[in-house]
Amino acid sequence: MKQILRDIWDALKGNEHDYTRIKLRKAILLLAIPMVLEMLMESVFALFDIFFVSRLGDEAVAVVGLTESLMTLVYAIGIGLAMATTGLVARRIGEKRPRQAAVAATQAIFLGLLLSVLFALPGVLFSRQILQLMHAEPSVIQLGESFTKIMLGGNAVIMLLFINNAIFRSAGQPALSMRVLLLANAINVVLDPCLIFGWGPFPEMGVTGAAVATNIGRGTAVLYQFYLLFQRRSGIQLVLRDFRLRFQVMWKLIYLSGGGVLQYLIATSSWIVLYRILALYKSEVIAGYTIALRLIVFFLLPGWGISNATATLVGQNLGANNPQRATRAVWFTTGVNCLYMAVITMAFVVAPQFFIGFFVHAEQQSSEVAISCLRIMGMGMVFYGLEMTINQAFNGAGDTYTPTVLNFVGFWMVQIPLAFFLAQKLHWQENGVFYAIVLAELVLALLCVIVFKLGYWKNRRV
């Protein structure tokens, strides 16, 4: 027990380790703990924003919702670049080539800044027209034009947060990613109410204040990231001479990130289609599904943290020419993730009312739908844990297109047709959609295991 506590403290401090040599159990613990906390920080950021904005009324919430839907593409590209960065940097670190890791990191930063300009210019110049295309009401456009302009115009801080944190994680320093988001959250939590409501000496900016607070928080965190990246303790050390274009490395990043972007877009677009199917029924169905889904996503966060640890371990061990250890790391982390998901499954299946009760009253019609959704979809948590871990193993190996194909098969060829068939043809209504999600995750998990065991990912060169 004392050793475990020491390892936990070591993980939070972020001491440097060689993850290609230390015991796998310790490596997973050291990587996963800060990564899980990092995921929780991401969730808290969004929760605080909507908590304060909701005090301004439904139109303000609509502004945030519409703008966030536009930001989905920014997130997709940021996540795709982060996946590519992880694959390249982790492999170079495993090869004991920190200078080349630094070069890959600088090219990822260059690419992120270049792509952010493509979103910033139309966002700043045409924010009103963009909201009109989203069919926003005139009052919402009037209220939210500045919010949308600031969020899209400042999207570079989101890109850089994703990319720089991926550099820290793949270099074996996930505690730094956690600290960066802690700083961003702290600034956001303090500035949000001050700038929204005009507390103290601050101006009352309404919903625009939320955008300003968010960008100041993230921007400060990015500056802190660069300070760390120019220090040796970040796992790799950037130097000014690395900040020049290297087209061969840039092309690798573009190719690898393409798979990451498609993974994200395939998954998110399939959920939009599911919402469209559920929209055929009463509004309480949408409300109940949304509540249950928020709960499920929240409890999936630790699983995503464990999966991110898998990507780092695979990349570094393949770089160290030790595919056997990379394979053991994947199966070990998969077992840990599935065990955690099994506990969540038991909680959701046995006592869904307990969790739903925090959001809606038992007499509300949406409560019944949410309980049913949580109980049914809870049965697929273990499959999701297995699938997400192995997909991240592929990403860590630099094979971002295999998960893309698997996601397309699971979500678009199985989940969506099955949801429509069960809901409409068999008249299972919303429960048909929930069962389709579980069955699709089962199929996707089995496909992931089969493809992983074929072993092609071990020979991927990046």
C-alpha positions as CSV (number, residue, x, y, z in Angstrom):
1,M,0.0,0.0,0.0
2,K,2.8,2.4,0.9
3,Q,4.4,1.7,-2.5
4,I,1.2,2.5,-4.3
5,L,0.8,5.8,-2.5
6,R,4.4,6.7,-3.3
7,D,3.7,5.9,-7.0
8,I,0.6,8.0,-6.9
9,W,2.5,10.9,-5.4
10,D,5.3,10.3,-8.0
11,A,2.7,10.5,-10.8
12,L,1.3,13.8,-9.5
13,K,4.8,15.3,-9.2
14,G,5.7,14.3,-12.7
15,N,9.1,12.9,-12.2
16,E,10.9,11.7,-15.3
17,H,10.9,7.9,-16.0
18,D,12.0,5.6,-18.8
19,Y,8.6,3.9,-19.7
20,T,10.4,1.4,-21.9
21,R,12.1,-0.2,-18.9
22,I,10.2,0.3,-15.6
23,K,7.5,-2.3,-14.6
24,L,4.4,-2.1,-16.7
25,R,2.1,-1.8,-13.7
26,K,4.0,1.2,-12.4
27,A,4.3,2.7,-15.9
28,I,0.5,2.6,-16.4
29,L,-0.1,4.0,-12.9
30,L,2.3,6.9,-13.5
31,L,0.8,7.8,-16.9
32,A,-2.8,7.1,-16.2
33,I,-3.4,9.1,-13.0
34,P,-2.5,12.5,-14.4
35,M,-4.2,11.7,-17.7
36,V,-7.4,10.8,-15.9
37,L,-7.2,14.1,-14.0
38,E,-6.6,15.9,-17.2
39,M,-9.8,14.5,-18.7
40,L,-11.7,15.6,-15.6
41,M,-10.2,19.1,-16.0
42,E,-11.5,19.3,-19.6
43,S,-15.0,18.3,-18.4
44,V,-15.0,20.9,-15.6
45,F,-14.0,23.7,-18.0
46,A,-17.2,23.2,-20.1
47,L,-19.4,22.7,-17.0
48,F,-18.4,26.0,-15.4
49,D,-18.9,27.9,-18.6
50,I,-22.5,26.7,-19.1
51,F,-23.2,27.0,-15.4
52,F,-22.6,30.7,-15.4
53,V,-24.0,31.4,-18.9
54,S,-27.3,29.6,-18.0
55,R,-27.9,32.4,-15.5
56,L,-28.3,34.8,-18.5
57,G,-31.2,32.9,-20.0
58,D,-32.0,30.5,-22.8
59,E,-30.8,32.9,-25.6
60,A,-27.3,33.0,-24.0
61,V,-27.2,29.3,-23.7
62,A,-28.3,29.0,-27.4
63,V,-25.3,31.3,-28.4
64,V,-22.9,28.9,-26.6
65,G,-24.5,25.8,-28.1
66,L,-24.5,27.1,-31.6
67,T,-20.9,28.3,-31.3
68,E,-19.8,25.0,-29.8
69,S,-21.3,23.2,-32.7
70,L,-19.1,25.3,-35.0
71,M,-16.1,24.6,-32.8
72,T,-16.6,20.9,-33.3
73,L,-14.4,21.0,-36.4
74,V,-11.7,22.9,-34.5
75,Y,-11.8,20.2,-31.9
76,A,-11.7,17.5,-34.5
77,I,-8.5,18.9,-36.1
78,G,-6.9,19.6,-32.7
79,I,-7.6,16.0,-31.6
80,G,-6.3,14.6,-34.9
81,L,-3.1,16.7,-34.7
82,A,-2.7,15.6,-31.0
83,M,-3.0,11.9,-32.1
84,A,-0.4,12.4,-34.9
85,T,1.9,14.3,-32.5
86,T,1.6,11.5,-29.9
87,G,2.6,8.9,-32.5
88,L,5.6,10.8,-33.8
89,V,7.0,12.2,-30.5
90,A,6.5,9.0,-28.5
91,R,8.3,6.9,-31.2
92,R,11.3,9.3,-31.2
93,I,11.4,9.3,-27.4
94,G,11.4,5.5,-27.4
95,E,14.2,5.5,-30.0
96,K,16.2,7.8,-27.5
97,R,16.2,10.6,-30.1
98,P,15.0,13.6,-28.1
99,R,16.2,16.1,-30.7
100,Q,14.1,14.5,-33.4
101,A,11.2,14.4,-31.0
102,A,11.6,18.2,-30.5
103,V,11.6,18.7,-34.3
104,A,8.4,16.7,-34.6
105,A,6.9,18.8,-31.8
106,T,7.8,22.1,-33.5
107,Q,6.3,21.0,-36.8
108,A,3.1,20.0,-35.1
109,I,2.9,23.5,-33.5
110,F,3.5,25.1,-36.9
111,L,0.7,23.1,-38.5
112,G,-1.7,23.9,-35.7
113,L,-1.1,27.6,-36.0
114,L,-1.5,27.5,-39.8
115,L,-4.8,25.6,-39.6
116,S,-6.1,27.9,-36.8
117,V,-5.7,30.9,-39.2
118,L,-8.1,29.2,-41.6
119,F,-10.8,29.2,-38.9
120,A,-9.9,32.5,-37.4
121,L,-10.3,34.7,-40.5
122,P,-13.8,33.8,-41.5
123,G,-14.8,33.6,-37.8
124,V,-13.7,37.2,-37.2
125,L,-15.0,38.6,-40.5
126,F,-18.2,36.7,-40.9
127,S,-19.4,35.7,-37.5
128,R,-22.9,37.3,-38.0
129,Q,-23.4,35.5,-41.4
130,I,-22.2,32.2,-39.9
131,L,-24.8,32.4,-37.2
132,Q,-27.4,33.3,-39.8
133,L,-26.5,30.1,-41.7
134,M,-27.0,28.2,-38.4
135,H,-30.6,29.5,-38.4
136,A,-30.1,31.4,-35.2
137,E,-32.9,33.8,-34.3
138,P,-32.1,37.6,-34.8
139,S,-32.1,38.1,-31.0
140,V,-29.5,35.3,-30.6
141,I,-27.4,36.7,-33.4
142,Q,-27.4,40.2,-31.8
143,L,-26.5,38.7,-28.4
144,G,-23.9,36.2,-29.6
145,E,-22.0,37.8,-32.6
146,S,-19.1,38.9,-30.4
147,F,-19.0,35.6,-28.5
148,T,-18.7,33.7,-31.8
149,K,-16.2,36.1,-33.2
150,I,-13.9,35.8,-30.1
151,M,-14.2,32.0,-29.9
152,L,-13.5,31.3,-33.6
153,G,-10.9,34.1,-33.8
154,G,-9.1,32.7,-30.7
155,N,-9.2,29.1,-31.8
156,A,-5.4,28.9,-31.9
157,V,-5.3,28.5,-28.1
158,I,-7.5,25.4,-28.4
159,M,-5.2,23.9,-31.1
160,L,-2.1,24.6,-29.1
161,L,-3.5,23.3,-25.9
162,F,-4.3,19.9,-27.6
163,I,-0.9,19.7,-29.4
164,N,1.3,20.8,-26.6
165,N,-0.4,18.6,-24.1
166,A,0.1,15.7,-26.5
167,I,3.8,16.5,-26.6
168,F,4.0,16.3,-22.8
169,R,2.1,13.0,-22.6
170,S,4.1,11.3,-25.4
171,A,7.3,12.5,-23.8
172,G,6.2,10.7,-20.6
173,Q,5.2,13.9,-18.7
174,P,1.4,13.7,-18.4
175,A,1.5,15.6,-15.0
176,L,2.5,18.7,-16.9
177,S,-0.7,18.4,-19.1
178,M,-2.7,18.2,-15.9
179,R,-1.1,21.3,-14.4
180,V,-1.6,23.3,-17.5
181,L,-5.4,22.5,-17.5
182,L,-5.5,23.2,-13.8
183,L,-4.2,26.7,-14.5
184,A,-6.6,27.3,-17.3
185,N,-9.5,26.1,-15.2
186,A,-8.6,28.3,-12.2
187,I,-8.4,31.4,-14.4
188,N,-11.6,30.6,-16.2
189,V,-13.5,29.9,-12.9
190,V,-12.4,33.3,-11.5
191,L,-12.9,35.4,-14.6
192,D,-16.1,33.8,-15.8
193,P,-18.5,35.4,-13.3
194,C,-16.4,38.6,-13.0
195,L,-16.7,39.3,-16.8
196,I,-20.2,37.9,-17.3
197,F,-21.9,39.7,-14.4
198,G,-19.5,42.7,-13.9
199,W,-18.3,41.8,-10.4
200,G,-16.0,44.3,-8.7
201,P,-13.9,46.4,-11.1
202,F,-14.7,44.2,-14.1
203,P,-17.1,45.3,-16.9
204,E,-20.4,43.5,-17.3
205,M,-20.0,41.8,-20.7
206,G,-22.7,39.2,-20.6
207,V,-22.2,36.1,-22.7
208,T,-19.2,37.8,-24.4
209,G,-17.4,37.8,-21.1
210,A,-17.5,34.0,-21.1
211,A,-15.6,34.0,-24.4
212,V,-13.1,36.5,-23.1
213,A,-12.5,34.5,-19.8
214,T,-12.2,31.2,-21.7
215,N,-9.6,32.6,-24.1
216,I,-7.6,34.4,-21.3
217,G,-7.5,31.1,-19.3
218,R,-6.5,29.0,-22.3
219,G,-4.1,31.6,-23.6
220,T,-2.3,31.9,-20.3
221,A,-2.1,28.1,-20.1
222,V,-0.5,28.0,-23.6
223,L,2.1,30.5,-22.6
224,Y,2.9,28.3,-19.6
225,Q,3.1,25.3,-21.9
226,F,5.7,27.1,-24.0
227,Y,7.7,28.0,-20.9
228,L,7.8,24.3,-19.9
229,L,8.6,23.2,-23.5
230,F,11.7,25.3,-23.5
231,Q,12.8,23.7,-20.2
232,R,14.5,20.3,-20.0
233,R,12.0,19.0,-17.4
234,S,9.2,18.8,-20.1
235,G,10.7,15.5,-21.3
236,I,11.9,17.2,-24.5
237,Q,13.4,20.6,-24.9
238,L,12.5,23.0,-27.8
239,V,15.1,25.4,-29.1
240,L,14.6,28.3,-31.4
241,R,16.5,26.8,-34.3
242,D,13.9,24.0,-34.6
243,F,11.2,26.5,-35.5
244,R,11.7,26.2,-39.3
245,L,9.6,24.3,-41.7
246,R,10.6,20.7,-42.4
247,F,8.3,19.4,-45.1
248,Q,9.0,15.7,-44.7
249,V,8.0,15.8,-41.0
250,M,5.1,18.1,-41.8
251,W,3.7,15.7,-44.4
252,K,3.9,12.8,-41.9
253,L,1.9,14.9,-39.4
254,I,-0.7,15.8,-42.1
255,Y,-1.1,12.2,-43.1
256,L,-1.4,10.8,-39.6
257,S,-3.7,13.6,-38.3
258,G,-6.0,13.0,-41.2
259,G,-6.9,9.6,-39.7
260,G,-7.4,11.2,-36.3
261,V,-9.7,13.9,-37.6
262,L,-11.8,11.3,-39.5
263,Q,-12.0,9.1,-36.4
264,Y,-13.5,12.0,-34.4
265,L,-15.8,13.2,-37.2
266,I,-17.1,9.7,-37.9
267,A,-18.0,9.2,-34.3
268,T,-19.6,12.6,-33.7
269,S,-21.6,12.6,-37.0
270,S,-23.0,9.2,-36.1
271,W,-24.3,10.5,-32.8
272,I,-26.0,13.4,-34.7
273,V,-27.8,10.8,-36.8
274,L,-28.9,9.0,-33.6
275,Y,-30.3,12.2,-32.3
276,R,-32.2,12.6,-35.5
277,I,-33.8,9.2,-35.1
278,L,-34.7,9.9,-31.4
279,A,-36.2,13.2,-32.6
280,L,-39.0,11.2,-34.2
281,Y,-40.4,10.7,-30.7
282,K,-41.4,13.0,-27.8
283,S,-39.1,15.8,-26.5
284,E,-38.8,13.9,-23.2
285,V,-36.9,11.2,-25.1
286,I,-34.3,13.6,-26.3
287,A,-34.0,15.1,-22.8
288,G,-33.7,11.7,-21.1
289,Y,-31.1,10.5,-23.6
290,T,-29.1,13.7,-23.2
291,I,-29.0,13.4,-19.5
292,A,-28.0,9.8,-19.6
293,L,-25.4,10.4,-22.2
294,R,-23.8,13.2,-20.1
295,L,-23.5,10.8,-17.2
296,I,-22.0,8.1,-19.3
297,V,-19.5,10.4,-20.9
298,F,-18.5,11.7,-17.4
299,F,-17.8,8.1,-16.1
300,L,-16.0,7.3,-19.4
301,L,-13.4,10.0,-18.6
302,P,-11.1,7.8,-16.5
303,G,-11.3,5.2,-19.2
304,W,-10.1,7.7,-21.8
305,G,-7.2,8.6,-19.5
306,I,-6.2,5.0,-19.2
307,S,-6.4,4.7,-23.0
308,N,-4.2,7.7,-23.5
309,A,-1.6,6.0,-21.3
310,T,-1.8,3.1,-23.7
311,A,-0.9,5.3,-26.7
312,T,2.2,6.6,-25.0
313,L,3.4,3.2,-23.9
314,V,2.9,1.7,-27.4
315,G,4.7,4.5,-29.1
316,Q,7.7,4.6,-26.8
317,N,8.1,0.8,-26.7
318,L,7.8,0.4,-30.5
319,G,10.4,3.2,-30.8
320,A,12.6,1.2,-28.4
321,N,12.2,-1.8,-30.8
322,N,10.3,-3.8,-28.1
323,P,6.9,-4.8,-29.7
324,Q,6.4,-7.6,-27.2
325,R,6.4,-5.1,-24.3
326,A,4.1,-2.9,-26.3
327,T,1.7,-5.8,-26.8
328,R,1.8,-6.6,-23.1
329,A,1.1,-3.0,-22.2
330,V,-2.0,-3.0,-24.4
331,W,-3.4,-6.2,-22.9
332,F,-2.7,-5.0,-19.4
333,T,-4.3,-1.6,-19.8
334,T,-7.2,-3.2,-21.6
335,G,-7.8,-5.4,-18.6
336,V,-7.6,-2.5,-16.2
337,N,-10.0,-0.4,-18.3
338,C,-12.5,-3.3,-18.7
339,L,-12.4,-3.9,-14.9
340,Y,-13.2,-0.3,-14.3
341,M,-16.0,-0.4,-16.9
342,A,-17.4,-3.6,-15.3
343,V,-17.8,-1.7,-12.0
344,I,-19.6,1.2,-13.8
345,T,-21.8,-1.4,-15.6
346,M,-22.9,-2.9,-12.3
347,A,-23.7,0.6,-10.9
348,F,-25.7,1.7,-14.0
349,V,-27.7,-1.6,-14.3
350,V,-28.5,-2.0,-10.6
351,A,-29.1,1.6,-9.5
352,P,-29.7,3.9,-12.5
353,Q,-32.3,5.9,-10.5
354,F,-29.6,7.0,-8.1
355,F,-27.6,8.7,-10.8
356,I,-30.5,10.1,-12.8
357,G,-32.0,11.5,-9.6
358,F,-29.3,14.2,-9.5
359,F,-30.7,15.7,-12.7
360,V,-34.4,15.1,-12.9
361,H,-37.3,14.4,-10.6
362,A,-38.7,10.9,-10.6
363,E,-42.2,12.2,-11.8
364,Q,-40.8,13.8,-14.9
365,Q,-41.3,11.8,-18.1
366,S,-37.7,12.2,-19.1
367,S,-36.6,10.4,-16.0
368,E,-38.0,7.1,-17.1
369,V,-36.3,7.4,-20.5
370,A,-33.0,8.4,-18.9
371,I,-33.2,5.4,-16.5
372,S,-33.9,3.0,-19.3
373,C,-31.1,4.5,-21.4
374,L,-28.6,4.3,-18.6
375,R,-29.5,0.7,-17.8
376,I,-29.3,-0.5,-21.4
377,M,-26.2,1.5,-22.5
378,G,-24.5,0.6,-19.2
379,M,-24.4,-3.0,-20.4
380,G,-22.0,-2.0,-23.2
381,M,-19.4,-0.2,-21.0
382,V,-17.0,-3.1,-21.0
383,F,-17.1,-3.3,-24.8
384,Y,-16.4,0.5,-25.0
385,G,-13.5,0.2,-22.6
386,L,-11.9,-2.6,-24.7
387,E,-12.5,-0.8,-28.0
388,M,-11.2,2.6,-26.9
389,T,-8.0,1.1,-25.4
390,I,-7.1,-0.9,-28.5
391,N,-7.9,2.0,-30.8
392,Q,-5.6,4.2,-28.8
393,A,-2.9,1.5,-29.1
394,F,-3.2,1.8,-32.9
395,N,-3.0,5.6,-32.7
396,G,0.1,5.4,-30.5
397,A,1.7,3.1,-33.1
398,G,1.1,5.8,-35.7
399,D,-1.6,3.7,-37.4
400,T,-4.5,6.3,-37.3
401,Y,-6.4,4.9,-40.3
402,T,-7.1,1.5,-38.9
403,P,-9.3,2.9,-36.1
404,T,-10.9,5.2,-38.7
405,V,-12.0,2.2,-40.8
406,L,-13.1,0.3,-37.7
407,N,-15.1,3.3,-36.5
408,F,-16.8,3.6,-39.9
409,V,-17.8,-0.1,-39.8
410,G,-19.0,0.0,-36.2
411,F,-20.8,3.3,-36.3
412,W,-22.1,3.8,-39.8
413,M,-22.5,0.2,-41.1
414,V,-23.8,-1.4,-37.8
415,Q,-25.0,1.2,-35.3
416,I,-27.0,3.5,-37.5
417,P,-28.8,0.9,-39.7
418,L,-29.5,-1.2,-36.6
419,A,-30.8,1.7,-34.6
420,F,-33.3,2.6,-37.4
421,F,-34.3,-1.1,-37.8
422,L,-34.9,-1.8,-34.1
423,A,-36.6,1.6,-33.4
424,Q,-38.8,1.8,-36.5
425,K,-39.2,-1.6,-38.0
426,L,-39.4,-3.6,-34.8
427,H,-41.1,-0.7,-33.0
428,W,-38.8,-0.8,-30.0
429,Q,-38.8,3.0,-30.3
430,E,-36.0,4.8,-28.2
431,N,-35.0,1.5,-26.6
432,G,-34.1,0.2,-30.0
433,V,-31.6,3.0,-30.4
434,F,-30.1,2.3,-27.0
435,Y,-29.7,-1.5,-27.8
436,A,-28.2,-0.7,-31.2
437,I,-25.5,1.3,-29.5
438,V,-24.6,-1.6,-27.2
439,L,-24.6,-4.1,-30.0
440,A,-22.5,-1.9,-32.2
441,E,-19.9,-1.5,-29.4
442,L,-19.8,-5.3,-29.1
443,V,-19.1,-5.7,-32.8
444,L,-16.5,-2.9,-32.8
445,A,-14.8,-4.4,-29.8
446,L,-14.6,-7.8,-31.5
447,L,-13.2,-6.3,-34.7
448,C,-10.6,-4.3,-32.7
449,V,-9.4,-7.5,-31.0
450,I,-9.2,-9.4,-34.3
451,V,-7.3,-6.7,-36.1
452,F,-5.0,-6.1,-33.1
453,K,-4.0,-9.7,-33.0
454,L,-3.1,-9.7,-36.6
455,G,-0.2,-7.5,-35.5
456,Y,0.2,-5.2,-38.5
457,W,0.4,-2.2,-36.2
458,K,3.8,-3.4,-34.9
459,N,5.4,-2.8,-38.3
460,R,4.1,0.7,-38.8
461,R,6.9,3.1,-39.6
462,V,6.5,6.8,-38.6
